Amino acid sequence: MSGLVKRSFSLAGHRTSVALEAEFWDALASMATEAGQSLSALVAAADAARAADRPLASALRVAALLAAKKIA
């Protein structure tokens, strides 16, 4: 796996940065495309749905993993 790639988003009215491996960003971008939404919208939805004690980066990795399991 490659190193972490940091991206910034506006979520719930504030800016935040998320660092994930490039492979996860690729998977999330594919998920967004398949859903007909932007990557920002997908990240915002994951942010809104996650438990308060789960970091956003973890929620995004889990979302990518669950999507990959549906494909397999």
Sequence and secondary structure as in RCSB ss.txt:
>XXXX:A:sequence
MSGLVKRSFSLAGHRTSVALEAEFWDALASMATEAGQSLSALVAAADAARAADRPLASALRVAALLAAKKIA
>XXXX:A:secstr
   EEEEEEEETTEEEEEEEEHHHHHHHHHHHHHHTS HHHHHHHHHHHS TTS HHHHHHHHHHHHHHHH 
